[in-house]
Amino acid sequence: MPRDPVCGMRVDEDTPYNLEYDDETYYFCSASCAQEFQENSEDYVSPLQESLGE
Ligand SMILES: [Zn+2]
């Protein structure tokens, strides 16, 4: 079962609240979590690329 990356809740894959980002599909418990993810995507995806600098 996928996990909402914003609040950490487990969500059903059938949820209408899902977004594709960087070739991954993310699922959300609510429209507000999906919106939060859209606005701050970098905070919620893997931090691996964060230290590459600018
Ligand atoms: Zn949520």
mmCIF file of the protein (N, C-alpha, C, O) and its ligand, coordinates in Angstrom:
data_MODEL
# 
_entry.id   MODEL 
# 
loop_
_entity.id 
_entity.type 
_entity.pdbx_number_of_molecules 
1 polymer     1 
2 non-polymer 1 
# 
_entity_poly.entity_id                      1 
_entity_poly.type                           'polypeptide(L)' 
_entity_poly.nstd_linkage                   no 
_entity_poly.nstd_monomer                   no 
_entity_poly.pdbx_seq_one_letter_code       MPRDPVCGMRVDEDTPYNLEYDDETYYFCSASCAQEFQENSEDYVSPLQESLGE 
_entity_poly.pdbx_seq_one_letter_code_can   MPRDPVCGMRVDEDTPYNLEYDDETYYFCSASCAQEFQENSEDYVSPLQESLGE 
_entity_poly.pdbx_strand_id                 A 
# 
loop_
_entity_poly_seq.entity_id 
_entity_poly_seq.num 
_entity_poly_seq.mon_id 
_entity_poly_seq.hetero 
1 1  MET n 
1 2  PRO n 
1 3  ARG n 
1 4  ASP n 
1 5  PRO n 
1 6  VAL n 
1 7  CYS n 
1 8  GLY n 
1 9  MET n 
1 10 ARG n 
1 11 VAL n 
1 12 ASP n 
1 13 GLU n 
1 14 ASP n 
1 15 THR n 
1 16 PRO n 
1 17 TYR n 
1 18 ASN n 
1 19 LEU n 
1 20 GLU n 
1 21 TYR n 
1 22 ASP n 
1 23 ASP n 
1 24 GLU n 
1 25 THR n 
1 26 TYR n 
1 27 TYR n 
1 28 PHE n 
1 29 CYS n 
1 30 SER n 
1 31 ALA n 
1 32 SER n 
1 33 CYS n 
1 34 ALA n 
1 35 GLN n 
1 36 GLU n 
1 37 PHE n 
1 38 GLN n 
1 39 GLU n 
1 40 ASN n 
1 41 SER n 
1 42 GLU n 
1 43 ASP n 
1 44 TYR n 
1 45 VAL n 
1 46 SER n 
1 47 PRO n 
1 48 LEU n 
1 49 GLN n 
1 50 GLU n 
1 51 SER n 
1 52 LEU n 
1 53 GLY n 
1 54 GLU n 
# 
loop_
_struct_asym.id 
_struct_asym.entity_id 
A 1 
B 2 
# 
loop_
_chem_comp.id 
_chem_comp.type 
_chem_comp.mon_nstd_flag 
ALA 'L-peptide linking' y 
ARG 'L-peptide linking' y 
ASN 'L-peptide linking' y 
ASP 'L-peptide linking' y 
CYS 'L-peptide linking' y 
GLN 'L-peptide linking' y 
GLU 'L-peptide linking' y 
GLY 'peptide linking'   y 
LEU 'L-peptide linking' y 
MET 'L-peptide linking' y 
PHE 'L-peptide linking' y 
PRO 'L-peptide linking' y 
SER 'L-peptide linking' y 
THR 'L-peptide linking' y 
TYR 'L-peptide linking' y 
VAL 'L-peptide linking' y 
ZN  non-polymer         . 
# 
_pdbx_entity_nonpoly.entity_id   2 
_pdbx_entity_nonpoly.name        ? 
_pdbx_entity_nonpoly.comp_id     ZN 
# 
_pdbx_nonpoly_scheme.asym_id         B 
_pdbx_nonpoly_scheme.entity_id       2 
_pdbx_nonpoly_scheme.mon_id          ZN 
_pdbx_nonpoly_scheme.ndb_seq_num     1 
_pdbx_nonpoly_scheme.pdb_seq_num     101 
_pdbx_nonpoly_scheme.auth_seq_num    101 
_pdbx_nonpoly_scheme.pdb_mon_id      ZN 
_pdbx_nonpoly_scheme.auth_mon_id     ZN 
_pdbx_nonpoly_scheme.pdb_strand_id   A 
_pdbx_nonpoly_scheme.pdb_ins_code    . 
# 
loop_
_atom_site.group_PDB 
_atom_site.id 
_atom_site.type_symbol 
_atom_site.label_atom_id 
_atom_site.label_alt_id 
_atom_site.label_comp_id 
_atom_site.label_asym_id 
_atom_site.label_entity_id 
_atom_site.label_seq_id 
_atom_site.pdbx_PDB_ins_code 
_atom_site.Cartn_x 
_atom_site.Cartn_y 
_atom_site.Cartn_z 
_atom_site.occupancy 
_atom_site.B_iso_or_equiv 
_atom_site.pdbx_formal_charge 
_atom_site.auth_seq_id 
_atom_site.auth_comp_id 
_atom_site.auth_asym_id 
_atom_site.auth_atom_id 
_atom_site.pdbx_PDB_model_num 
ATOM   1   N  N  . MET A 1 1  ? 0.847  -1.198 0.000   1.00 0.00 ? 1   MET A N  1 
ATOM   2   C  CA . MET A 1 1  ? 0.000  0.000  0.000   1.00 0.00 ? 1   MET A CA 1 
ATOM   3   C  C  . MET A 1 1  ? 0.879  1.244  0.000   1.00 0.00 ? 1   MET A C  1 
ATOM   4   O  O  . MET A 1 1  ? 1.798  1.341  0.813   1.00 0.00 ? 1   MET A O  1 
ATOM   5   N  N  . PRO A 1 2  ? 0.622  2.190  -0.885  1.00 0.00 ? 2   PRO A N  1 
ATOM   6   C  CA . PRO A 1 2  ? 1.468  3.387  -0.946  1.00 0.00 ? 2   PRO A CA 1 
ATOM   7   C  C  . PRO A 1 2  ? 1.280  4.270  0.284   1.00 0.00 ? 2   PRO A C  1 
ATOM   8   O  O  . PRO A 1 2  ? 0.297  4.160  1.017   1.00 0.00 ? 2   PRO A O  1 
ATOM   9   N  N  . ARG A 1 3  ? 2.246  5.135  0.477   1.00 0.00 ? 3   ARG A N  1 
ATOM   10  C  CA . ARG A 1 3  ? 2.217  6.012  1.624   1.00 0.00 ? 3   ARG A CA 1 
ATOM   11  C  C  . ARG A 1 3  ? 2.189  7.464  1.154   1.00 0.00 ? 3   ARG A C  1 
ATOM   12  O  O  . ARG A 1 3  ? 2.885  7.849  0.215   1.00 0.00 ? 3   ARG A O  1 
ATOM   13  N  N  . ASP A 1 4  ? 1.388  8.234  1.818   1.00 0.00 ? 4   ASP A N  1 
ATOM   14  C  CA . ASP A 1 4  ? 1.341  9.672  1.557   1.00 0.00 ? 4   ASP A CA 1 
ATOM   15  C  C  . ASP A 1 4  ? 2.656  10.285 2.038   1.00 0.00 ? 4   ASP A C  1 
ATOM   16  O  O  . ASP A 1 4  ? 2.944  10.258 3.234   1.00 0.00 ? 4   ASP A O  1 
ATOM   17  N  N  . PRO A 1 5  ? 3.464  10.841 1.114   1.00 0.00 ? 5   PRO A N  1 
ATOM   18  C  CA . PRO A 1 5  ? 4.780  11.360 1.523   1.00 0.00 ? 5   PRO A CA 1 
ATOM   19  C  C  . PRO A 1 5  ? 4.677  12.623 2.366   1.00 0.00 ? 5   PRO A C  1 
ATOM   20  O  O  . PRO A 1 5  ? 5.645  13.009 3.021   1.00 0.00 ? 5   PRO A O  1 
ATOM   21  N  N  . VAL A 1 6  ? 3.539  13.258 2.357   1.00 0.00 ? 6   VAL A N  1 
ATOM   22  C  CA . VAL A 1 6  ? 3.392  14.510 3.097   1.00 0.00 ? 6   VAL A CA 1 
ATOM   23  C  C  . VAL A 1 6  ? 3.108  14.233 4.570   1.00 0.00 ? 6   VAL A C  1 
ATOM   24  O  O  . VAL A 1 6  ? 3.798  14.756 5.444   1.00 0.00 ? 6   VAL A O  1 
ATOM   25  N  N  . CYS A 1 7  ? 2.103  13.420 4.847   1.00 0.00 ? 7   CYS A N  1 
ATOM   26  C  CA . CYS A 1 7  ? 1.705  13.206 6.241   1.00 0.00 ? 7   CYS A CA 1 
ATOM   27  C  C  . CYS A 1 7  ? 2.067  11.808 6.733   1.00 0.00 ? 7   CYS A C  1 
ATOM   28  O  O  . CYS A 1 7  ? 1.974  11.530 7.928   1.00 0.00 ? 7   CYS A O  1 
ATOM   29  N  N  . GLY A 1 8  ? 2.484  10.918 5.815   1.00 0.00 ? 8   GLY A N  1 
ATOM   30  C  CA . GLY A 1 8  ? 2.911  9.593  6.235   1.00 0.00 ? 8   GLY A CA 1 
ATOM   31  C  C  . GLY A 1 8  ? 1.798  8.574  6.357   1.00 0.00 ? 8   GLY A C  1 
ATOM   32  O  O  . GLY A 1 8  ? 2.062  7.422  6.704   1.00 0.00 ? 8   GLY A O  1 
ATOM   33  N  N  . MET A 1 9  ? 0.579  8.956  6.088   1.00 0.00 ? 9   MET A N  1 
ATOM   34  C  CA . MET A 1 9  ? -0.538 8.019  6.159   1.00 0.00 ? 9   MET A CA 1 
ATOM   35  C  C  . MET A 1 9  ? -0.472 7.013  5.020   1.00 0.00 ? 9   MET A C  1 
ATOM   36  O  O  . MET A 1 9  ? 0.007  7.324  3.930   1.00 0.00 ? 9   MET A O  1 
ATOM   37  N  N  . ARG A 1 10 ? -0.954 5.812  5.281   1.00 0.00 ? 10  ARG A N  1 
ATOM   38  C  CA . ARG A 1 10 ? -1.104 4.861  4.183   1.00 0.00 ? 10  ARG A CA 1 
ATOM   39  C  C  . ARG A 1 10 ? -2.370 5.206  3.413   1.00 0.00 ? 10  ARG A C  1 
ATOM   40  O  O  . ARG A 1 10 ? -3.405 5.524  3.998   1.00 0.00 ? 10  ARG A O  1 
ATOM   41  N  N  . VAL A 1 11 ? -2.268 5.136  2.097   1.00 0.00 ? 11  VAL A N  1 
ATOM   42  C  CA . VAL A 1 11 ? -3.415 5.488  1.258   1.00 0.00 ? 11  VAL A CA 1 
ATOM   43  C  C  . VAL A 1 11 ? -3.665 4.396  0.227   1.00 0.00 ? 11  VAL A C  1 
ATOM   44  O  O  . VAL A 1 11 ? -2.761 3.651  -0.152  1.00 0.00 ? 11  VAL A O  1 
ATOM   45  N  N  . ASP A 1 12 ? -4.894 4.323  -0.210  1.00 0.00 ? 12  ASP A N  1 
ATOM   46  C  CA . ASP A 1 12 ? -5.288 3.350  -1.215  1.00 0.00 ? 12  ASP A CA 1 
ATOM   47  C  C  . ASP A 1 12 ? -4.823 3.813  -2.594  1.00 0.00 ? 12  ASP A C  1 
ATOM   48  O  O  . ASP A 1 12 ? -4.882 5.000  -2.916  1.00 0.00 ? 12  ASP A O  1 
ATOM   49  N  N  . GLU A 1 13 ? -4.364 2.864  -3.396  1.00 0.00 ? 13  GLU A N  1 
ATOM   50  C  CA . GLU A 1 13 ? -3.928 3.231  -4.751  1.00 0.00 ? 13  GLU A CA 1 
ATOM   51  C  C  . GLU A 1 13 ? -5.074 3.759  -5.606  1.00 0.00 ? 13  GLU A C  1 
ATOM   52  O  O  . GLU A 1 13 ? -4.845 4.397  -6.633  1.00 0.00 ? 13  GLU A O  1 
ATOM   53  N  N  . ASP A 1 14 ? -6.288 3.496  -5.189  1.00 0.00 ? 14  ASP A N  1 
ATOM   54  C  CA . ASP A 1 14 ? -7.445 3.983  -5.937  1.00 0.00 ? 14  ASP A CA 1 
ATOM   55  C  C  . ASP A 1 14 ? -7.757 5.444  -5.659  1.00 0.00 ? 14  ASP A C  1 
ATOM   56  O  O  . ASP A 1 14 ? -8.667 6.018  -6.258  1.00 0.00 ? 14  ASP A O  1 
ATOM   57  N  N  . THR A 1 15 ? -7.009 6.034  -4.761  1.00 0.00 ? 15  THR A N  1 
ATOM   58  C  CA . THR A 1 15 ? -7.306 7.422  -4.424  1.00 0.00 ? 15  THR A CA 1 
ATOM   59  C  C  . THR A 1 15 ? -7.214 8.330  -5.649  1.00 0.00 ? 15  THR A C  1 
ATOM   60  O  O  . THR A 1 15 ? -6.329 8.164  -6.488  1.00 0.00 ? 15  THR A O  1 
ATOM   61  N  N  . PRO A 1 16 ? -8.122 9.279  -5.744  1.00 0.00 ? 16  PRO A N  1 
ATOM   62  C  CA . PRO A 1 16 ? -8.029 10.242 -6.854  1.00 0.00 ? 16  PRO A CA 1 
ATOM   63  C  C  . PRO A 1 16 ? -6.899 11.243 -6.647  1.00 0.00 ? 16  PRO A C  1 
ATOM   64  O  O  . PRO A 1 16 ? -6.547 11.996 -7.555  1.00 0.00 ? 16  PRO A O  1 
ATOM   65  N  N  . TYR A 1 17 ? -6.336 11.241 -5.440  1.00 0.00 ? 17  TYR A N  1 
ATOM   66  C  CA . TYR A 1 17 ? -5.270 12.203 -5.157  1.00 0.00 ? 17  TYR A CA 1 
ATOM   67  C  C  . TYR A 1 17 ? -3.927 11.560 -5.429  1.00 0.00 ? 17  TYR A C  1 
ATOM   68  O  O  . TYR A 1 17 ? -3.303 10.993 -4.532  1.00 0.00 ? 17  TYR A O  1 
ATOM   69  N  N  . ASN A 1 18 ? -3.491 11.652 -6.666  1.00 0.00 ? 18  ASN A N  1 
ATOM   70  C  CA . ASN A 1 18 ? -2.163 11.140 -6.961  1.00 0.00 ? 18  ASN A CA 1 
ATOM   71  C  C  . ASN A 1 18 ? -1.500 12.056 -7.973  1.00 0.00 ? 18  ASN A C  1 
ATOM   72  O  O  . ASN A 1 18 ? -2.155 12.728 -8.770  1.00 0.00 ? 18  ASN A O  1 
ATOM   73  N  N  . LEU A 1 19 ? -0.177 12.056 -7.910  1.00 0.00 ? 19  LEU A N  1 
ATOM   74  C  CA . LEU A 1 19 ? 0.597  12.923 -8.781  1.00 0.00 ? 19  LEU A CA 1 
ATOM   75  C  C  . LEU A 1 19 ? 1.800  12.159 -9.279  1.00 0.00 ? 19  LEU A C  1 
ATOM   76  O  O  . LEU A 1 19 ? 2.368  11.332 -8.567  1.00 0.00 ? 19  LEU A O  1 
ATOM   77  N  N  . GLU A 1 20 ? 2.184  12.445 -10.514 1.00 0.00 ? 20  GLU A N  1 
ATOM   78  C  CA . GLU A 1 20 ? 3.439  11.894 -11.001 1.00 0.00 ? 20  GLU A CA 1 
ATOM   79  C  C  . GLU A 1 20 ? 4.510  12.957 -10.874 1.00 0.00 ? 20  GLU A C  1 
ATOM   80  O  O  . GLU A 1 20 ? 4.325  14.112 -11.258 1.00 0.00 ? 20  GLU A O  1 
ATOM   81  N  N  . TYR A 1 21 ? 5.628  12.536 -10.329 1.00 0.00 ? 21  TYR A N  1 
ATOM   82  C  CA . TYR A 1 21 ? 6.734  13.461 -10.159 1.00 0.00 ? 21  TYR A CA 1 
ATOM   83  C  C  . TYR A 1 21 ? 8.015  12.686 -10.386 1.00 0.00 ? 21  TYR A C  1 
ATOM   84  O  O  . TYR A 1 21 ? 8.259  11.679 -9.721  1.00 0.00 ? 21  TYR A O  1 
ATOM   85  N  N  . ASP A 1 22 ? 8.833  13.142 -11.315 1.00 0.00 ? 22  ASP A N  1 
ATOM   86  C  CA . ASP A 1 22 ? 10.124 12.508 -11.560 1.00 0.00 ? 22  ASP A CA 1 
ATOM   87  C  C  . ASP A 1 22 ? 9.974  11.003 -11.813 1.00 0.00 ? 22  ASP A C  1 
ATOM   88  O  O  . ASP A 1 22 ? 10.720 10.191 -11.266 1.00 0.00 ? 22  ASP A O  1 
ATOM   89  N  N  . ASP A 1 23 ? 9.005  10.654 -12.644 1.00 0.00 ? 23  ASP A N  1 
ATOM   90  C  CA . ASP A 1 23 ? 8.758  9.265  -13.039 1.00 0.00 ? 23  ASP A CA 1 
ATOM   91  C  C  . ASP A 1 23 ? 8.225  8.372  -11.931 1.00 0.00 ? 23  ASP A C  1 
ATOM   92  O  O  . ASP A 1 23 ? 8.126  7.158  -12.105 1.00 0.00 ? 23  ASP A O  1 
ATOM   93  N  N  . GLU A 1 24 ? 7.883  8.962  -10.796 1.00 0.00 ? 24  GLU A N  1 
ATOM   94  C  CA . GLU A 1 24 ? 7.266  8.197  -9.714  1.00 0.00 ? 24  GLU A CA 1 
ATOM   95  C  C  . GLU A 1 24 ? 5.844  8.700  -9.530  1.00 0.00 ? 24  GLU A C  1 
ATOM   96  O  O  . GLU A 1 24 ? 5.549  9.874  -9.753  1.00 0.00 ? 24  GLU A O  1 
ATOM   97  N  N  . THR A 1 25 ? 4.963  7.783  -9.117  1.00 0.00 ? 25  THR A N  1 
ATOM   98  C  CA . THR A 1 25 ? 3.621  8.211  -8.778  1.00 0.00 ? 25  THR A CA 1 
ATOM   99  C  C  . THR A 1 25 ? 3.496  8.284  -7.264  1.00 0.00 ? 25  THR A C  1 
ATOM   100 O  O  . THR A 1 25 ? 3.843  7.342  -6.551  1.00 0.00 ? 25  THR A O  1 
ATOM   101 N  N  . TYR A 1 26 ? 3.002  9.403  -6.792  1.00 0.00 ? 26  TYR A N  1 
ATOM   102 C  CA . TYR A 1 26 ? 2.805  9.597  -5.357  1.00 0.00 ? 26  TYR A CA 1 
ATOM   103 C  C  . TYR A 1 26 ? 1.319  9.684  -5.072  1.00 0.00 ? 26  TYR A C  1 
ATOM   104 O  O  . TYR A 1 26 ? 0.544  10.258 -5.838  1.00 0.00 ? 26  TYR A O  1 
ATOM   105 N  N  . TYR A 1 27 ? 0.945  9.093  -3.943  1.00 0.00 ? 27  TYR A N  1 
ATOM   106 C  CA . TYR A 1 27 ? -0.466 9.045  -3.569  1.00 0.00 ? 27  TYR A CA 1 
ATOM   107 C  C  . TYR A 1 27 ? -0.678 9.836  -2.284  1.00 0.00 ? 27  TYR A C  1 
ATOM   108 O  O  . TYR A 1 27 ? 0.186  9.884  -1.409  1.00 0.00 ? 27  TYR A O  1 
ATOM   109 N  N  . PHE A 1 28 ? -1.846 10.450 -2.196  1.00 0.00 ? 28  PHE A N  1 
ATOM   110 C  CA . PHE A 1 28 ? -2.125 11.332 -1.066  1.00 0.00 ? 28  PHE A CA 1 
ATOM   111 C  C  . PHE A 1 28 ? -3.476 11.033 -0.451  1.00 0.00 ? 28  PHE A C  1 
ATOM   112 O  O  . PHE A 1 28 ? -4.371 10.497 -1.107  1.00 0.00 ? 28  PHE A O  1 
ATOM   113 N  N  . CYS A 1 29 ? -3.613 11.388 0.827   1.00 0.00 ? 29  CYS A N  1 
ATOM   114 C  CA . CYS A 1 29 ? -4.855 11.102 1.535   1.00 0.00 ? 29  CYS A CA 1 
ATOM   115 C  C  . CYS A 1 29 ? -5.915 12.155 1.233   1.00 0.00 ? 29  CYS A C  1 
ATOM   116 O  O  . CYS A 1 29 ? -7.109 11.922 1.423   1.00 0.00 ? 29  CYS A O  1 
ATOM   117 N  N  . SER A 1 30 ? -5.469 13.305 0.764   1.00 0.00 ? 30  SER A N  1 
ATOM   118 C  CA . SER A 1 30 ? -6.419 14.395 0.586   1.00 0.00 ? 30  SER A CA 1 
ATOM   119 C  C  . SER A 1 30 ? -5.879 15.390 -0.432  1.00 0.00 ? 30  SER A C  1 
ATOM   120 O  O  . SER A 1 30 ? -4.701 15.369 -0.785  1.00 0.00 ? 30  SER A O  1 
ATOM   121 N  N  . ALA A 1 31 ? -6.761 16.254 -0.889  1.00 0.00 ? 31  ALA A N  1 
ATOM   122 C  CA . ALA A 1 31 ? -6.345 17.273 -1.848  1.00 0.00 ? 31  ALA A CA 1 
ATOM   123 C  C  . ALA A 1 31 ? -5.323 18.213 -1.227  1.00 0.00 ? 31  ALA A C  1 
ATOM   124 O  O  . ALA A 1 31 ? -4.435 18.712 -1.918  1.00 0.00 ? 31  ALA A O  1 
ATOM   125 N  N  . SER A 1 32 ? -5.444 18.456 0.074   1.00 0.00 ? 32  SER A N  1 
ATOM   126 C  CA . SER A 1 32 ? -4.518 19.405 0.695   1.00 0.00 ? 32  SER A CA 1 
ATOM   127 C  C  . SER A 1 32 ? -3.110 18.830 0.749   1.00 0.00 ? 32  SER A C  1 
ATOM   128 O  O  . SER A 1 32 ? -2.141 19.571 0.583   1.00 0.00 ? 32  SER A O  1 
ATOM   129 N  N  . CYS A 1 33 ? -2.973 17.510 0.981   1.00 0.00 ? 33  CYS A N  1 
ATOM   130 C  CA . CYS A 1 33 ? -1.648 16.902 0.961   1.00 0.00 ? 33  CYS A CA 1 
ATOM   131 C  C  . CYS A 1 33 ? -1.081 16.917 -0.463  1.00 0.00 ? 33  CYS A C  1 
ATOM   132 O  O  . CYS A 1 33 ? 0.109  17.172 -0.651  1.00 0.00 ? 33  CYS A O  1 
ATOM   133 N  N  . ALA A 1 34 ? -1.907 16.653 -1.444  1.00 0.00 ? 34  ALA A N  1 
ATOM   134 C  CA . ALA A 1 34 ? -1.452 16.681 -2.831  1.00 0.00 ? 34  ALA A CA 1 
ATOM   135 C  C  . ALA A 1 34 ? -0.983 18.080 -3.207  1.00 0.00 ? 34  ALA A C  1 
ATOM   136 O  O  . ALA A 1 34 ? 0.017  18.241 -3.906  1.00 0.00 ? 34  ALA A O  1 
ATOM   137 N  N  . GLN A 1 35 ? -1.699 19.071 -2.745  1.00 0.00 ? 35  GLN A N  1 
ATOM   138 C  CA . GLN A 1 35 ? -1.322 20.449 -3.053  1.00 0.00 ? 35  GLN A CA 1 
ATOM   139 C  C  . GLN A 1 35 ? -0.030 20.824 -2.354  1.00 0.00 ? 35  GLN A C  1 
ATOM   140 O  O  . GLN A 1 35 ? 0.830  21.487 -2.935  1.00 0.00 ? 35  GLN A O  1 
ATOM   141 N  N  . GLU A 1 36 ? 0.107  20.403 -1.115  1.00 0.00 ? 36  GLU A N  1 
ATOM   142 C  CA . GLU A 1 36 ? 1.341  20.671 -0.375  1.00 0.00 ? 36  GLU A CA 1 
ATOM   143 C  C  . GLU A 1 36 ? 2.538  20.049 -1.096  1.00 0.00 ? 36  GLU A C  1 
ATOM   144 O  O  . GLU A 1 36 ? 3.607  20.652 -1.194  1.00 0.00 ? 36  GLU A O  1 
ATOM   145 N  N  . PHE A 1 37 ? 2.333  18.827 -1.596  1.00 0.00 ? 37  PHE A N  1 
ATOM   146 C  CA . PHE A 1 37 ? 3.411  18.164 -2.327  1.00 0.00 ? 37  PHE A CA 1 
ATOM   147 C  C  . PHE A 1 37 ? 3.769  18.932 -3.594  1.00 0.00 ? 37  PHE A C  1 
ATOM   148 O  O  . PHE A 1 37 ? 4.944  19.095 -3.925  1.00 0.00 ? 37  PHE A O  1 
ATOM   149 N  N  . GLN A 1 38 ? 2.748  19.398 -4.291  1.00 0.00 ? 38  GLN A N  1 
ATOM   150 C  CA . GLN A 1 38 ? 3.004  20.142 -5.527  1.00 0.00 ? 38  GLN A CA 1 
ATOM   151 C  C  . GLN A 1 38 ? 3.799  21.415 -5.260  1.00 0.00 ? 38  GLN A C  1 
ATOM   152 O  O  . GLN A 1 38 ? 4.638  21.819 -6.065  1.00 0.00 ? 38  GLN A O  1 
ATOM   153 N  N  . GLU A 1 39 ? 3.526  22.029 -4.136  1.00 0.00 ? 39  GLU A N  1 
ATOM   154 C  CA . GLU A 1 39 ? 4.178  23.306 -3.847  1.00 0.00 ? 39  GLU A CA 1 
ATOM   155 C  C  . GLU A 1 39 ? 5.580  23.124 -3.279  1.00 0.00 ? 39  GLU A C  1 
ATOM   156 O  O  . GLU A 1 39 ? 6.433  23.999 -3.429  1.00 0.00 ? 39  GLU A O  1 
ATOM   157 N  N  . ASN A 1 40 ? 5.817  21.991 -2.629  1.00 0.00 ? 40  ASN A N  1 
ATOM   158 C  CA . ASN A 1 40 ? 7.108  21.776 -1.979  1.00 0.00 ? 40  ASN A CA 1 
ATOM   159 C  C  . ASN A 1 40 ? 7.668  20.399 -2.316  1.00 0.00 ? 40  ASN A C  1 
ATOM   160 O  O  . ASN A 1 40 ? 8.166  19.691 -1.440  1.00 0.00 ? 40  ASN A O  1 
ATOM   161 N  N  . SER A 1 41 ? 7.584  20.025 -3.593  1.00 0.00 ? 41  SER A N  1 
ATOM   162 C  CA . SER A 1 41 ? 7.958  18.681 -4.011  1.00 0.00 ? 41  SER A CA 1 
ATOM   163 C  C  . SER A 1 41 ? 9.345  18.285 -3.514  1.00 0.00 ? 41  SER A C  1 
ATOM   164 O  O  . SER A 1 41 ? 9.552  17.153 -3.076  1.00 0.00 ? 41  SER A O  1 
ATOM   165 N  N  . GLU A 1 42 ? 10.295 19.218 -3.584  1.00 0.00 ? 42  GLU A N  1 
ATOM   166 C  CA . GLU A 1 42 ? 11.675 18.874 -3.237  1.00 0.00 ? 42  GLU A CA 1 
ATOM   167 C  C  . GLU A 1 42 ? 11.799 18.414 -1.794  1.00 0.00 ? 42  GLU A C  1 
ATOM   168 O  O  . GLU A 1 42 ? 12.694 17.640 -1.455  1.00 0.00 ? 42  GLU A O  1 
ATOM   169 N  N  . ASP A 1 43 ? 10.902 18.890 -0.952  1.00 0.00 ? 43  ASP A N  1 
ATOM   170 C  CA . ASP A 1 43 ? 10.978 18.518 0.457   1.00 0.00 ? 43  ASP A CA 1 
ATOM   171 C  C  . ASP A 1 43 ? 10.516 17.091 0.710   1.00 0.00 ? 43  ASP A C  1 
ATOM   172 O  O  . ASP A 1 43 ? 10.795 16.524 1.767   1.00 0.00 ? 43  ASP A O  1 
ATOM   173 N  N  . TYR A 1 44 ? 9.814  16.511 -0.252  1.00 0.00 ? 44  TYR A N  1 
ATOM   174 C  CA . TYR A 1 44 ? 9.172  15.227 0.010   1.00 0.00 ? 44  TYR A CA 1 
ATOM   175 C  C  . TYR A 1 44 ? 9.738  14.071 -0.790  1.00 0.00 ? 44  TYR A C  1 
ATOM   176 O  O  . TYR A 1 44 ? 9.490  12.913 -0.454  1.00 0.00 ? 44  TYR A O  1 
ATOM   177 N  N  . VAL A 1 45 ? 10.480 14.352 -1.822  1.00 0.00 ? 45  VAL A N  1 
ATOM   178 C  CA . VAL A 1 45 ? 11.078 13.276 -2.597  1.00 0.00 ? 45  VAL A CA 1 
ATOM   179 C  C  . VAL A 1 45 ? 12.438 12.927 -2.009  1.00 0.00 ? 45  VAL A C  1 
ATOM   180 O  O  . VAL A 1 45 ? 12.919 13.597 -1.095  1.00 0.00 ? 45  VAL A O  1 
ATOM   181 N  N  . SER A 1 46 ? 13.042 11.892 -2.529  1.00 0.00 ? 46  SER A N  1 
ATOM   182 C  CA . SER A 1 46 ? 14.333 11.440 -2.021  1.00 0.00 ? 46  SER A CA 1 
ATOM   183 C  C  . SER A 1 46 ? 15.332 12.590 -1.917  1.00 0.00 ? 46  SER A C  1 
ATOM   184 O  O  . SER A 1 46 ? 15.500 13.354 -2.868  1.00 0.00 ? 46  SER A O  1 
ATOM   185 N  N  . PRO A 1 47 ? 15.989 12.714 -0.781  1.00 0.00 ? 47  PRO A N  1 
ATOM   186 C  CA . PRO A 1 47 ? 16.944 13.813 -0.602  1.00 0.00 ? 47  PRO A CA 1 
ATOM   187 C  C  . PRO A 1 47 ? 18.302 13.533 -1.244  1.00 0.00 ? 47  PRO A C  1 
ATOM   188 O  O  . PRO A 1 47 ? 19.228 14.330 -1.088  1.00 0.00 ? 47  PRO A O  1 
ATOM   189 N  N  . LEU A 1 48 ? 18.438 12.427 -1.955  1.00 0.00 ? 48  LEU A N  1 
ATOM   190 C  CA . LEU A 1 48 ? 19.736 12.029 -2.490  1.00 0.00 ? 48  LEU A CA 1 
ATOM   191 C  C  . LEU A 1 48 ? 20.385 13.102 -3.366  1.00 0.00 ? 48  LEU A C  1 
ATOM   192 O  O  . LEU A 1 48 ? 21.606 13.260 -3.373  1.00 0.00 ? 48  LEU A O  1 
ATOM   193 N  N  . GLN A 1 49 ? 19.553 13.831 -4.102  1.00 0.00 ? 49  GLN A N  1 
ATOM   194 C  CA . GLN A 1 49 ? 20.111 14.796 -5.041  1.00 0.00 ? 49  GLN A CA 1 
ATOM   195 C  C  . GLN A 1 49 ? 20.348 16.163 -4.414  1.00 0.00 ? 49  GLN A C  1 
ATOM   196 O  O  . GLN A 1 49 ? 20.803 17.096 -5.077  1.00 0.00 ? 49  GLN A O  1 
ATOM   197 N  N  . GLU A 1 50 ? 20.038 16.266 -3.146  1.00 0.00 ? 50  GLU A N  1 
ATOM   198 C  CA . GLU A 1 50 ? 20.034 17.580 -2.529  1.00 0.00 ? 50  GLU A CA 1 
ATOM   199 C  C  . GLU A 1 50 ? 21.414 18.212 -2.409  1.00 0.00 ? 50  GLU A C  1 
ATOM   200 O  O  . GLU A 1 50 ? 21.547 19.434 -2.478  1.00 0.00 ? 50  GLU A O  1 
ATOM   201 N  N  . SER A 1 51 ? 22.436 17.389 -2.232  1.00 0.00 ? 51  SER A N  1 
ATOM   202 C  CA . SER A 1 51 ? 23.756 17.952 -1.921  1.00 0.00 ? 51  SER A CA 1 
ATOM   203 C  C  . SER A 1 51 ? 24.627 18.154 -3.157  1.00 0.00 ? 51  SER A C  1 
ATOM   204 O  O  . SER A 1 51 ? 25.835 18.363 -3.038  1.00 0.00 ? 51  SER A O  1 
ATOM   205 N  N  . LEU A 1 52 ? 24.021 18.092 -4.343  1.00 0.00 ? 52  LEU A N  1 
ATOM   206 C  CA . LEU A 1 52 ? 24.826 18.241 -5.546  1.00 0.00 ? 52  LEU A CA 1 
ATOM   207 C  C  . LEU A 1 52 ? 25.222 19.694 -5.814  1.00 0.00 ? 52  LEU A C  1 
ATOM   208 O  O  . LEU A 1 52 ? 26.052 19.965 -6.682  1.00 0.00 ? 52  LEU A O  1 
ATOM   209 N  N  . GLY A 1 53 ? 24.640 20.606 -5.084  1.00 0.00 ? 53  GLY A N  1 
ATOM   210 C  CA . GLY A 1 53 ? 25.003 22.009 -5.259  1.00 0.00 ? 53  GLY A CA 1 
ATOM   211 C  C  . GLY A 1 53 ? 24.207 22.665 -6.357  1.00 0.00 ? 53  GLY A C  1 
ATOM   212 O  O  . GLY A 1 53 ? 23.294 22.072 -6.932  1.00 0.00 ? 53  GLY A O  1 
ATOM   213 N  N  . GLU A 1 54 ? 24.568 23.896 -6.638  1.00 0.00 ? 54  GLU A N  1 
ATOM   214 C  CA . GLU A 1 54 ? 23.791 24.629 -7.637  1.00 0.00 ? 54  GLU A CA 1 
ATOM   215 C  C  . GLU A 1 54 ? 24.615 24.926 -8.871  1.00 0.00 ? 54  GLU A C  1 
ATOM   216 O  O  . GLU A 1 54 ? 24.115 25.539 -9.815  1.00 0.00 ? 54  GLU A O  1 
HETATM 217 ZN ZN . ZN  B 2 .  ? -1.919 13.165 3.815   1.00 0.00 2 101 ZN  A ZN 1 
# 
